Amino acid sequence: MTDMNRTQAPESETQPPVQTRKPTRRGGGDPGTRGRTTIADGVVEKIAGLAARDVVGVHALGSGLSRTFGAVRERVPGQTKSVTRGVKAEVGEVQTALDLEIVVDYGVSIGDVARAVRENVVSAVERMTGLEVVEVNIAVSDVKLPEEEEEEEREPRIQ
């Protein structure tokens, strides 16, 4: 053997180590981000309607005419109360805008009720859907007087 051969490392030591293949993930990324989630306008309308009704001072949602038709519809067997009455939503991919028509109880501050409705609706919709609520427009269509409630509670004469 020559000196040259003695100073050189055996061939097996000079080759780079064998790379083991890492298992590749199919589809890439987190499984929770694969695909699309779409939220229907009606879903946002229901969430907003329920959140608005929870505010003290909100008597009902919808205009007088829509409430009248709704009351007739609710008397039909098998029909349920519409929680979306008086609520209109426009839903995009990441944002939503809402229009609400409310009836407030007599004696409450309309500004305070409207502010509380906005806060409650924005909080509920953003928490449940992940959508950004860009605006909540509120139209106060009526004030419910105490004597009107007494009339509603009486039994109808014709059944």
DRENGU-26441 format. One record per residue: x, y negated, z negated of N, C-alpha, C, O in turn; residue in one letter. Coordinates in pm, 1 decimal. Example, Ala and Ser with C-alpha at 12.3 -4.5 7.8 and 13.67 -1.06 7.14 Angstrom:
<pts>
[[1319.0; 569.0; -780.0]; [1230.0; 450.0; -780.0]; [1320.0; 330.0; -780.0]; [1423.6; 331.9; -846.5]; a]
[[1285.0; 225.0; -708.0]; [1367.0; 106.0; -714.0]; [1290.0; -3.0; -787.0]; [1340.9; -113.8; -803.9]; s]
</pts>
This chain:
<pts>
[[83.7; 117.7; 0.0]; [0.0; 0.0; 0.0]; [87.5; -123.0; 0.0]; [194.9; -125.9; -60.0]; m]
[[40.5; -220.8; 66.3]; [115.8; -345.4; 72.2]; [63.1; -439.0; -32.7]; [-43.7; -417.8; -90.1]; t]
[[141.7; -545.9; -57.5]; [97.6; -646.3; -155.6]; [-31.9; -712.4; -112.5]; [-116.9; -748.4; -193.9]; d]
[[-43.2; -726.3; 14.6]; [-161.2; -792.9; 67.0]; [-285.3; -712.9; 32.0]; [-388.3; -769.6; -4.6]; m]
[[-275.9; -585.8; 42.9]; [-391.1; -502.8; 11.8]; [-420.2; -502.3; -137.3]; [-535.9; -490.1; -177.5]; n]
[[-318.4; -515.4; -218.8]; [-341.7; -513.2; -362.6]; [-412.5; -638.7; -411.6]; [-489.6; -630.9; -507.3]; r]
[[-389.9; -751.0; -351.2]; [-449.8; -875.4; -398.3]; [-592.8; -892.9; -347.5]; [-669.8; -971.0; -403.5]; t]
[[-626.5; -823.7; -246.7]; [-762.8; -836.5; -195.1]; [-856.2; -748.6; -275.8]; [-819.8; -638.0; -315.9]; q]
[[-973.0; -796.7; -298.7]; [-1074.2; -719.2; -370.7]; [-1131.5; -615.2; -277.3]; [-1135.3; -635.0; -155.9]; a]
[[-1175.3; -506.0; -332.8]; [-1239.2; -407.3; -247.0]; [-1356.4; -469.3; -172.5]; [-1414.0; -568.1; -218.1]; p]
[[-1391.7; -412.1; -59.2]; [-1496.3; -468.1; 27.1]; [-1629.6; -481.7; -45.0]; [-1702.6; -577.8; -20.9]; e]
[[-1661.9; -390.0; -130.6]; [-1791.9; -394.7; -198.6]; [-1803.9; -515.5; -289.9]; [-1915.0; -562.3; -314.6]; s]
[[-1693.3; -567.1; -340.6]; [-1698.7; -683.2; -430.0]; [-1705.4; -814.0; -353.3]; [-1748.1; -914.3; -410.5]; e]
[[-1666.1; -818.3; -228.7]; [-1665.9; -943.3; -152.4]; [-1799.4; -970.5; -87.0]; [-1826.0; -1084.5; -49.0]; t]
[[-1881.2; -874.1; -72.8]; [-2010.6; -896.3; -10.2]; [-2103.2; -965.6; -110.3]; [-2098.8; -938.6; -230.3]; q]
[[-2185.6; -1053.8; -59.1]; [-2279.7; -1121.1; -149.8]; [-2375.2; -1019.5; -209.9]; [-2407.4; -918.2; -147.8]; p]
[[-2420.7; -1048.1; -333.2]; [-2513.0; -953.3; -396.1]; [-2641.6; -942.3; -314.5]; [-2681.2; -1037.7; -247.5]; p]
[[-2703.1; -832.2; -319.9]; [-2826.9; -808.2; -246.2]; [-2939.0; -887.8; -312.6]; [-2958.9; -879.7; -433.8]; v]
[[-3010.5; -963.4; -233.1]; [-3122.2; -1043.6; -283.2]; [-3246.7; -956.0; -289.5]; [-3283.2; -889.7; -192.4]; q]
[[-3309.9; -957.4; -404.3]; [-3435.8; -884.3; -414.1]; [-3546.9; -976.9; -369.0]; [-3544.8; -1096.5; -398.4]; t]
[[-3641.6; -923.1; -299.2]; [-3753.1; -1004.2; -248.8]; [-3853.9; -1030.8; -358.7]; [-3899.9; -939.3; -427.1]; r]
[[-3887.0; -1156.8; -374.1]; [-3990.7; -1192.2; -471.5]; [-4125.6; -1166.0; -406.6]; [-4143.7; -1192.3; -287.8]; k]
[[-4218.5; -1115.3; -482.6]; [-4350.9; -1093.7; -421.7]; [-4411.6; -1228.6; -384.6]; [-4410.7; -1322.2; -464.5]; p]
[[-4463.1; -1237.4; -265.6]; [-4523.5; -1362.7; -221.2]; [-4672.3; -1359.7; -251.9]; [-4737.8; -1255.9; -242.5]; t]
[[-4723.3; -1474.9; -288.4]; [-4866.8; -1487.3; -313.6]; [-4935.9; -1512.8; -181.6]; [-4894.0; -1598.4; -103.7]; r]
[[-5037.1; -1441.6; -158.0]; [-5114.5; -1465.6; -36.8]; [-5209.9; -1580.9; -64.4]; [-5267.3; -1590.2; -172.9]; r]
[[-5226.6; -1667.3; 32.6]; [-5317.1; -1780.7; 17.3]; [-5250.4; -1901.4; -44.5]; [-5299.3; -2013.0; -27.2]; g]
[[-5141.9; -1883.9; -115.2]; [-5066.1; -1994.9; -172.7]; [-5141.6; -2072.8; -277.8]; [-5263.0; -2090.7; -268.0]; g]
[[-5071.0; -2118.1; -376.6]; [-5127.9; -2204.8; -479.0]; [-5213.8; -2131.6; -579.9]; [-5228.7; -2009.4; -577.3]; g]
[[-5268.6; -2210.5; -667.3]; [-5353.5; -2161.2; -775.5]; [-5483.9; -2105.7; -718.8]; [-5547.0; -2171.1; -635.7]; d]
[[-5525.5; -1987.1; -761.5]; [-5651.1; -1930.2; -709.8]; [-5771.8; -2021.1; -732.7]; [-5867.0; -2018.3; -654.7]; p]
[[-5768.5; -2100.9; -838.2]; [-5880.8; -2190.2; -867.9]; [-5895.9; -2303.5; -768.0]; [-5999.8; -2369.3; -765.4]; g]
[[-5793.6; -2328.0; -684.9]; [-5800.0; -2437.4; -587.9]; [-5826.7; -2387.6; -446.8]; [-5829.5; -2466.7; -352.4]; t]
[[-5845.9; -2260.9; -432.2]; [-5871.3; -2205.4; -298.5]; [-6018.6; -2218.2; -266.2]; [-6103.1; -2164.0; -337.4]; r]
[[-6049.2; -2287.7; -162.0]; [-6188.5; -2304.0; -120.5]; [-6242.4; -2440.8; -158.0]; [-6172.4; -2523.9; -215.7]; g]
[[-6367.4; -2461.6; -124.1]; [-6434.7; -2589.8; -145.1]; [-6556.1; -2572.4; -233.7]; [-6623.3; -2469.4; -229.6]; r]
[[-6583.4; -2672.9; -313.2]; [-6705.8; -2675.1; -392.0]; [-6788.3; -2793.4; -344.8]; [-6739.0; -2906.1; -341.9]; t]
[[-6911.9; -2769.3; -308.3]; [-7001.0; -2878.6; -269.8]; [-7114.8; -2884.0; -370.6]; [-7162.0; -2781.3; -419.5]; t]
[[-7156.9; -3004.4; -399.9]; [-7264.3; -3025.9; -497.1]; [-7378.1; -3096.8; -425.3]; [-7359.4; -3204.1; -368.0]; i]
[[-7494.9; -3036.5; -429.0]; [-7611.8; -3091.7; -360.9]; [-7661.5; -3217.6; -431.2]; [-7644.8; -3234.5; -552.0]; a]
[[-7722.6; -3304.6; -352.7]; [-7780.2; -3427.4; -408.4]; [-7877.0; -3395.7; -522.1]; [-7877.8; -3464.7; -624.1]; d]
[[-7958.6; -3291.7; -505.0]; [-8057.7; -3254.9; -605.1]; [-7997.4; -3217.4; -739.5]; [-8058.0; -3241.4; -843.9]; g]
[[-7878.6; -3158.7; -737.3]; [-7811.4; -3122.3; -862.7]; [-7775.3; -3248.2; -939.6]; [-7801.0; -3257.7; -1059.6]; v]
[[-7716.0; -3344.6; -871.0]; [-7678.5; -3471.1; -935.1]; [-7804.1; -3545.5; -981.7]; [-7803.7; -3607.5; -1088.1]; v]
[[-7910.2; -3539.4; -903.1]; [-8035.3; -3605.7; -941.0]; [-8093.6; -3546.3; -1069.0]; [-8141.9; -3620.0; -1155.0]; e]
[[-8089.3; -3414.1; -1082.2]; [-8140.0; -3350.8; -1204.8]; [-8058.2; -3390.8; -1326.2]; [-8113.7; -3424.1; -1430.9]; k]
[[-7926.4; -3387.6; -1312.4]; [-7839.8; -3425.0; -1424.5]; [-7867.5; -3569.2; -1465.4]; [-7881.4; -3598.9; -1584.1]; i]
[[-7875.6; -3658.5; -1367.5]; [-7898.5; -3800.4; -1395.9]; [-8037.0; -3822.2; -1456.7]; [-8051.9; -3902.2; -1549.2]; a]
[[-8137.9; -3752.3; -1406.0]; [-8274.0; -3767.2; -1458.7]; [-8284.1; -3724.9; -1603.9]; [-8346.2; -3793.2; -1685.4]; g]
[[-8222.7; -3611.6; -1636.0]; [-8225.7; -3565.0; -1775.2]; [-8146.8; -3658.8; -1866.3]; [-8189.4; -3686.7; -1978.3]; l]
[[-8033.0; -3707.3; -1819.2]; [-7951.1; -3798.8; -1899.7]; [-8024.1; -3930.8; -1923.0]; [-8015.6; -3987.1; -2032.1]; a]
[[-8095.1; -3980.8; -1822.9]; [-8168.4; -4107.2; -1837.2]; [-8284.4; -4091.8; -1935.2]; [-8310.9; -4182.3; -2014.4]; a]
[[-8353.0; -3979.0; -1930.5]; [-8467.5; -3956.3; -2020.4]; [-8424.7; -3945.7; -2166.6]; [-8505.7; -3968.0; -2256.5]; r]
[[-8298.8; -3912.0; -2190.7]; [-8248.2; -3900.5; -2327.6]; [-8229.9; -4035.7; -2396.9]; [-8212.4; -4040.8; -2518.7]; d]
[[-8233.7; -4143.7; -2321.6]; [-8208.3; -4276.4; -2377.6]; [-8334.9; -4329.7; -2444.5]; [-8443.3; -4328.0; -2386.2]; v]
[[-8319.0; -4376.8; -2567.4]; [-8431.3; -4435.9; -2640.6]; [-8474.8; -4563.5; -2568.7]; [-8392.2; -4648.4; -2535.4]; v]
[[-8604.3; -4575.7; -2545.5]; [-8658.3; -4692.1; -2476.3]; [-8700.4; -4659.9; -2333.8]; [-8772.0; -4738.2; -2271.5]; g]
[[-8656.8; -4545.4; -2281.2]; [-8701.2; -4501.7; -2148.3]; [-8826.9; -4419.3; -2168.7]; [-8823.5; -4312.5; -2230.0]; v]
[[-8938.0; -4470.1; -2116.6]; [-9064.7; -4398.6; -2130.7]; [-9078.5; -4290.2; -2023.4]; [-9122.1; -4178.5; -2051.4]; h]
[[-9040.4; -4325.4; -1899.4]; [-9054.2; -4231.5; -1788.2]; [-8965.6; -4277.5; -1673.8]; [-8910.6; -4387.6; -1676.4]; a]
[[-8952.7; -4192.2; -1573.8]; [-8881.2; -4228.0; -1451.8]; [-8978.8; -4224.9; -1336.1]; [-9071.3; -4143.7; -1333.6]; l]
[[-8957.6; -4313.6; -1240.6]; [-9042.8; -4319.7; -1122.2]; [-9140.2; -4434.6; -1129.8]; [-9166.2; -4490.2; -1236.5]; g]
[[-9194.4; -4469.4; -1012.2]; [-9293.2; -4577.0; -1005.9]; [-9428.8; -4524.6; -1050.5]; [-9446.4; -4404.1; -1068.1]; s]
[[-9523.6; -4614.0; -1068.5]; [-9657.7; -4573.6; -1109.9]; [-9720.7; -4476.0; -1012.6]; [-9785.5; -4380.2; -1054.8]; g]
[[-9703.1; -4498.3; -883.1]; [-9761.1; -4412.3; -781.3]; [-9698.6; -4272.9; -784.2]; [-9769.3; -4172.3; -777.4]; l]
[[-9565.9; -4267.6; -794.2]; [-9500.6; -4136.0; -796.4]; [-9534.7; -4060.6; -924.2]; [-9544.2; -3937.9; -922.8]; s]
[[-9553.3; -4132.7; -1034.8]; [-9591.7; -4066.9; -1159.9]; [-9733.5; -4011.9; -1150.2]; [-9762.3; -3904.4; -1202.8]; r]
[[-9822.9; -4085.8; -1082.4]; [-9961.5; -4040.2; -1065.1]; [-9964.9; -3912.7; -981.8]; [-10031.4; -3815.8; -1018.7]; t]
[[-9892.6; -3912.6; -868.4]; [-9887.4; -3791.8; -785.1]; [-9821.7; -3676.9; -861.3]; [-9862.6; -3561.5; -848.9]; f]
[[-9721.0; -3709.5; -939.0]; [-9652.3; -3607.0; -1017.9]; [-9744.3; -3544.9; -1121.8]; [-9740.3; -3424.0; -1144.6]; g]
[[-9827.5; -3627.7; -1185.0]; [-9920.7; -3577.2; -1286.2]; [-10022.7; -3483.4; -1222.8]; [-10060.4; -3382.5; -1282.4]; a]
[[-10066.9; -3516.5; -1102.5]; [-10161.5; -3430.2; -1031.5]; [-10093.0; -3299.1; -994.8]; [-10150.5; -3191.8; -1012.8]; v]
[[-9971.3; -3307.2; -943.7]; [-9895.1; -3187.9; -904.8]; [-9868.7; -3096.9; -1024.1]; [-9873.3; -2974.6; -1011.1]; r]
[[-9841.1; -3156.0; -1140.6]; [-9810.7; -3077.5; -1260.0]; [-9931.8; -2998.9; -1310.0]; [-9914.9; -2899.6; -1380.6]; e]
[[-10052.5; -3040.8; -1275.3]; [-10172.7; -2970.0; -1320.4]; [-10201.7; -2846.2; -1236.7]; [-10283.9; -2762.6; -1274.1]; r]
[[-10133.6; -2835.4; -1123.3]; [-10149.1; -2716.9; -1039.7]; [-10076.3; -2602.4; -1109.1]; [-9960.0; -2617.1; -1146.7]; v]
[[-10143.1; -2488.8; -1126.4]; [-10078.6; -2375.6; -1194.7]; [-9946.9; -2336.4; -1126.3]; [-9938.4; -2327.1; -1003.9]; p]
[[-9845.9; -2314.1; -1209.0]; [-9715.8; -2272.0; -1157.4]; [-9620.9; -2386.7; -1128.8]; [-9502.4; -2363.9; -1104.3]; g]
[[-9670.0; -2508.0; -1131.3]; [-9585.1; -2623.2; -1105.3]; [-9522.5; -2672.1; -1235.6]; [-9584.2; -2663.4; -1341.7]; q]
[[-9400.2; -2723.3; -1227.2]; [-9331.8; -2776.4; -1345.0]; [-9306.8; -2925.1; -1327.8]; [-9318.7; -2980.0; -1218.3]; t]
[[-9272.5; -2987.9; -1437.0]; [-9244.6; -3131.0; -1435.9]; [-9119.4; -3157.6; -1353.1]; [-9018.9; -3088.0; -1368.0]; k]
[[-9125.3; -3256.8; -1267.1]; [-9012.6; -3289.8; -1181.3]; [-8914.4; -3379.5; -1256.3]; [-8947.1; -3492.7; -1291.8]; s]
[[-8795.3; -3328.5; -1279.6]; [-8695.2; -3408.4; -1349.9]; [-8622.9; -3503.8; -1255.4]; [-8547.6; -3590.3; -1300.1]; v]
[[-8645.5; -3488.4; -1125.1]; [-8577.7; -3576.3; -1029.1]; [-8664.9; -3694.5; -986.6]; [-8620.4; -3780.0; -910.0]; t]
[[-8787.9; -3699.8; -1035.7]; [-8874.9; -3812.4; -1000.1]; [-8809.6; -3943.0; -1043.7]; [-8767.6; -3956.7; -1158.5]; r]
[[-8801.3; -4038.2; -952.1]; [-8743.0; -4168.4; -983.5]; [-8592.0; -4172.9; -975.1]; [-8531.1; -4272.4; -1014.4]; g]
[[-8529.5; -4066.4; -924.3]; [-8383.6; -4061.6; -913.2]; [-8345.4; -4029.0; -769.7]; [-8398.7; -3935.0; -710.6]; v]
[[-8254.7; -4105.3; -714.4]; [-8202.7; -4079.4; -580.2]; [-8050.8; -4082.5; -587.3]; [-7993.0; -4178.5; -638.0]; k]
[[-7985.6; -3977.8; -536.7]; [-7839.3; -3969.1; -538.3]; [-7785.8; -3956.6; -397.1]; [-7845.9; -3892.0; -311.2]; a]
[[-7672.6; -4019.2; -375.1]; [-7596.1; -4000.7; -251.8]; [-7464.0; -3940.2; -295.9]; [-7387.0; -4002.7; -368.8]; e]
[[-7438.6; -3818.5; -251.4]; [-7320.3; -3745.7; -296.4]; [-7222.3; -3729.2; -181.4]; [-7257.8; -3681.1; -73.8]; v]
[[-7096.8; -3770.4; -206.4]; [-6988.9; -3748.1; -111.4]; [-6900.5; -3635.6; -161.5]; [-6941.3; -3557.5; -247.5]; g]
[[-6778.9; -3627.1; -107.8]; [-6687.7; -3520.5; -150.1]; [-6631.8; -3543.5; -289.4]; [-6612.2; -3448.0; -364.5]; e]
[[-6605.5; -3670.1; -325.6]; [-6546.1; -3698.6; -456.4]; [-6619.7; -3807.0; -534.7]; [-6586.7; -3833.3; -650.4]; v]
[[-6719.5; -3870.1; -471.9]; [-6790.9; -3979.3; -537.8]; [-6941.5; -3962.6; -519.7]; [-6988.5; -3891.5; -430.8]; q]
[[-7015.4; -4030.9; -607.5]; [-7160.5; -4033.3; -595.1]; [-7213.0; -4169.8; -638.8]; [-7151.4; -4238.3; -720.4]; t]
[[-7326.1; -4207.3; -583.9]; [-7394.5; -4330.7; -622.3]; [-7539.5; -4294.4; -652.8]; [-7597.6; -4207.6; -587.7]; a]
[[-7596.9; -4361.1; -751.6]; [-7731.0; -4325.8; -797.3]; [-7822.0; -4447.2; -802.9]; [-7778.7; -4557.5; -836.3]; l]
[[-7948.7; -4425.6; -769.8]; [-8054.2; -4525.1; -785.6]; [-8159.3; -4464.2; -876.5]; [-8208.1; -4354.2; -850.2]; d]
[[-8194.8; -4535.0; -983.7]; [-8295.9; -4487.0; -1077.4]; [-8407.0; -4589.3; -1089.5]; [-8382.3; -4709.8; -1092.9]; l]
[[-8529.1; -4539.9; -1095.9]; [-8645.1; -4624.7; -1120.1]; [-8703.6; -4580.7; -1253.1]; [-8745.1; -4466.0; -1269.2]; e]
[[-8706.6; -4674.7; -1349.6]; [-8748.6; -4637.1; -1484.3]; [-8866.4; -4720.6; -1533.1]; [-8892.6; -4830.5; -1484.2]; i]
[[-8935.8; -4664.9; -1630.6]; [-9040.8; -4735.6; -1704.1]; [-8990.9; -4743.7; -1847.9]; [-8956.0; -4642.3; -1908.4]; v]
[[-8988.0; -4865.1; -1901.7]; [-8937.8; -4882.9; -2038.5]; [-9054.8; -4902.5; -2134.9]; [-9163.6; -4945.1; -2096.2]; v]
[[-9028.9; -4870.1; -2260.6]; [-9127.7; -4892.8; -2365.2]; [-9134.8; -5042.0; -2395.9]; [-9033.9; -5112.2; -2390.7]; d]
[[-9255.2; -5089.7; -2428.0]; [-9272.7; -5229.6; -2464.3]; [-9192.8; -5260.8; -2591.2]; [-9192.1; -5182.9; -2686.5]; y]
[[-9126.5; -5375.1; -2590.5]; [-9055.7; -5421.9; -2709.0]; [-8906.0; -5395.1; -2707.7]; [-8833.4; -5452.7; -2788.7]; g]
[[-8858.1; -5310.4; -2619.1]; [-8714.1; -5282.3; -2615.2]; [-8643.7; -5385.1; -2527.3]; [-8705.5; -5446.2; -2440.2]; v]
[[-8515.7; -5403.3; -2550.5]; [-8435.5; -5490.6; -2466.4]; [-8404.5; -5416.7; -2336.3]; [-8334.8; -5315.2; -2337.3]; s]
[[-8455.5; -5467.1; -2226.1]; [-8436.4; -5400.8; -2097.4]; [-8288.0; -5393.5; -2061.6]; [-8241.7; -5292.4; -2008.9]; i]
[[-8214.2; -5499.5; -2089.8]; [-8070.0; -5499.0; -2061.7]; [-7996.6; -5391.4; -2139.6]; [-7910.2; -5322.5; -2085.3]; g]
[[-8031.3; -5376.9; -2268.5]; [-7967.4; -5273.6; -2351.4]; [-8004.2; -5133.1; -2304.8]; [-7919.6; -5043.7; -2303.2]; d]
[[-8129.8; -5114.1; -2267.2]; [-8173.5; -4982.8; -2219.5]; [-8102.3; -4949.6; -2088.4]; [-8054.1; -4837.8; -2070.1]; v]
[[-8095.9; -5046.0; -1998.2]; [-8029.4; -5022.8; -1869.0]; [-7881.4; -4988.6; -1889.6]; [-7828.6; -4899.1; -1823.7]; a]
[[-7815.5; -5058.8; -1979.8]; [-7674.4; -5032.0; -2009.7]; [-7656.7; -4890.8; -2066.5]; [-7565.7; -4817.9; -2027.1]; r]
[[-7745.5; -4853.4; -2159.7]; [-7737.8; -4720.8; -2220.7]; [-7766.8; -4611.1; -2118.5]; [-7704.2; -4505.2; -2121.9]; a]
[[-7861.2; -4635.8; -2027.9]; [-7891.2; -4538.5; -1922.3]; [-7768.7; -4519.7; -1833.6]; [-7730.7; -4406.8; -1802.7]; v]
[[-7706.5; -4631.2; -1792.4]; [-7586.6; -4620.6; -1707.9]; [-7477.4; -4540.0; -1776.5]; [-7418.0; -4450.7; -1716.2]; r]
[[-7451.2; -4571.9; -1903.5]; [-7345.0; -4501.7; -1976.7]; [-7375.2; -4352.4; -1987.9]; [-7287.0; -4269.3; -1966.1]; e]
[[-7498.3; -4318.8; -2021.6]; [-7534.8; -4178.6; -2038.9]; [-7531.3; -4102.0; -1906.0]; [-7484.0; -3988.5; -1900.4]; n]
[[-7581.3; -4164.6; -1800.0]; [-7583.7; -4100.8; -1668.1]; [-7441.8; -4080.1; -1615.7]; [-7407.4; -3971.4; -1569.3]; v]
[[-7359.7; -4185.0; -1623.4]; [-7221.2; -4174.2; -1574.5]; [-7147.0; -4064.4; -1650.0]; [-7079.1; -3981.4; -1589.5]; v]
[[-7160.4; -4064.4; -1781.1]; [-7091.9; -3965.2; -1862.9]; [-7135.3; -3822.8; -1826.4]; [-7050.7; -3735.7; -1806.5]; s]
[[-7265.0; -3799.2; -1817.7]; [-7316.4; -3664.5; -1789.4]; [-7277.9; -3617.9; -1649.6]; [-7232.6; -3504.7; -1632.6]; a]
[[-7295.2; -3703.5; -1549.7]; [-7266.0; -3663.7; -1411.6]; [-7116.8; -3638.1; -1393.0]; [-7078.5; -3538.0; -1332.5]; v]
[[-7032.3; -3727.1; -1444.3]; [-6888.1; -3707.9; -1426.8]; [-6838.9; -3584.6; -1502.5]; [-6753.7; -3511.1; -1452.7]; e]
[[-6891.6; -3562.2; -1621.1]; [-6849.0; -3446.6; -1700.7]; [-6890.7; -3315.3; -1635.1]; [-6812.5; -3220.4; -1630.3]; r]
[[-7012.7; -3309.8; -1585.1]; [-7064.0; -3184.1; -1531.3]; [-7021.8; -3155.5; -1387.5]; [-7008.9; -3039.3; -1349.2]; m]
[[-7000.2; -3260.1; -1307.1]; [-6970.8; -3238.2; -1165.1]; [-6826.8; -3268.2; -1127.0]; [-6776.7; -3215.4; -1027.7]; t]
[[-6759.4; -3352.5; -1205.0]; [-6625.1; -3394.4; -1167.3]; [-6625.2; -3504.2; -1062.6]; [-6518.8; -3550.9; -1021.9]; g]
[[-6742.9; -3545.9; -1018.3]; [-6753.3; -3654.5; -921.0]; [-6736.3; -3788.7; -991.8]; [-6773.0; -3803.8; -1108.3]; l]
[[-6680.7; -3884.7; -920.8]; [-6670.7; -4020.9; -974.1]; [-6801.5; -4093.3; -942.3]; [-6842.5; -4100.0; -826.4]; e]
[[-6865.9; -4146.8; -1043.8]; [-6989.3; -4223.2; -1023.3]; [-6948.5; -4368.0; -996.2]; [-6896.0; -4436.5; -1083.9]; v]
[[-6973.5; -4413.1; -873.1]; [-6929.9; -4547.8; -835.7]; [-7031.6; -4654.0; -873.1]; [-6994.9; -4769.0; -897.1]; v]
[[-7160.2; -4616.8; -878.3]; [-7261.0; -4713.7; -921.6]; [-7388.3; -4643.4; -964.3]; [-7423.1; -4536.3; -914.6]; e]
[[-7457.0; -4707.6; -1058.6]; [-7589.5; -4662.2; -1102.4]; [-7679.1; -4785.5; -1098.0]; [-7672.1; -4872.4; -1185.0]; v]
[[-7763.0; -4791.3; -995.4]; [-7855.8; -4903.4; -980.1]; [-7986.4; -4866.7; -1049.1]; [-8040.3; -4757.8; -1029.1]; n]
[[-8036.5; -4959.2; -1130.7]; [-8158.3; -4932.7; -1207.2]; [-8263.8; -5036.4; -1172.1]; [-8239.4; -5156.9; -1177.3]; i]
[[-8381.2; -4986.8; -1136.3]; [-8496.6; -5072.5; -1111.2]; [-8599.9; -5042.1; -1219.5]; [-8643.3; -4927.9; -1234.8]; a]
[[-8638.5; -5144.5; -1293.9]; [-8741.8; -5127.0; -1395.9]; [-8874.6; -5157.4; -1327.6]; [-8901.7; -5271.5; -1290.2]; v]
[[-8956.8; -5054.2; -1311.9]; [-9081.0; -5071.4; -1235.1]; [-9204.0; -5097.0; -1321.9]; [-9309.0; -5136.2; -1270.9]; s]
[[-9191.3; -5074.8; -1454.1]; [-9308.7; -5093.2; -1539.3]; [-9265.5; -5099.0; -1685.0]; [-9156.1; -5055.7; -1721.2]; d]
[[-9353.8; -5153.4; -1767.3]; [-9337.0; -5153.8; -1912.5]; [-9457.5; -5080.5; -1969.0]; [-9572.1; -5113.0; -1938.1]; v]
[[-9429.8; -4981.9; -2051.8]; [-9536.8; -4902.3; -2110.6]; [-9585.2; -4970.3; -2237.9]; [-9509.4; -4986.0; -2333.6]; k]
[[-9712.5; -5010.6; -2238.4]; [-9771.4; -5076.9; -2353.9]; [-9825.5; -4972.3; -2451.4]; [-9867.4; -4864.5; -2409.1]; l]
[[-9825.2; -5002.7; -2581.3]; [-9873.1; -4905.3; -2680.6]; [-10016.1; -4859.1; -2656.5]; [-10046.3; -4741.2; -2675.0]; p]
[[-10104.7; -4949.6; -2615.7]; [-10244.0; -4908.2; -2594.1]; [-10258.4; -4819.5; -2471.3]; [-10354.7; -4743.4; -2463.0]; e]
[[-10166.2; -4826.4; -2375.6]; [-10171.2; -4738.2; -2258.8]; [-10143.1; -4594.1; -2300.4]; [-10198.9; -4501.0; -2242.3]; e]
[[-10057.9; -4575.1; -2399.7]; [-10026.2; -4440.6; -2447.2]; [-10148.8; -4375.3; -2508.8]; [-10172.0; -4255.8; -2490.6]; e]
[[-10227.9; -4454.6; -2582.6]; [-10348.1; -4399.9; -2644.4]; [-10445.9; -4351.3; -2539.2]; [-10509.9; -4247.7; -2557.2]; e]
[[-10458.5; -4425.6; -2428.3]; [-10548.9; -4387.1; -2320.9]; [-10503.4; -4256.6; -2256.2]; [-10586.7; -4173.2; -2221.0]; e]
[[-10371.8; -4237.7; -2240.0]; [-10319.6; -4117.7; -2177.8]; [-10342.8; -3995.3; -2264.4]; [-10364.1; -3885.9; -2212.1]; e]
[[-10338.9; -4011.9; -2395.3]; [-10351.8; -3899.7; -2486.6]; [-10494.5; -3846.2; -2497.3]; [-10514.2; -3731.1; -2536.3]; e]
[[-10593.7; -3927.9; -2463.5]; [-10731.2; -3882.7; -2468.7]; [-10755.4; -3776.3; -2363.2]; [-10694.6; -3776.1; -2256.2]; r]
[[-10845.6; -3686.8; -2396.8]; [-10881.8; -3580.9; -2302.1]; [-10958.5; -3642.7; -2186.4]; [-11040.6; -3732.0; -2207.1]; e]
[[-10932.8; -3596.4; -2065.4]; [-11012.4; -3645.8; -1953.2]; [-11157.2; -3598.0; -1966.7]; [-11181.8; -3487.8; -2015.8]; p]
[[-11253.1; -3680.4; -1923.5]; [-11393.4; -3645.5; -1936.7]; [-11431.8; -3534.1; -1838.3]; [-11515.6; -3449.5; -1869.6]; r]
[[-11372.1; -3534.8; -1723.2]; [-11404.9; -3434.2; -1621.5]; [-11288.5; -3336.9; -1612.0]; [-11172.6; -3376.8; -1601.1]; i]
[[-11322.2; -3207.5; -1616.4]; [-11217.3; -3106.6; -1605.5]; [-11248.3; -3010.0; -1494.9]; [-11170.9; -2917.4; -1470.4]; q]
</pts>
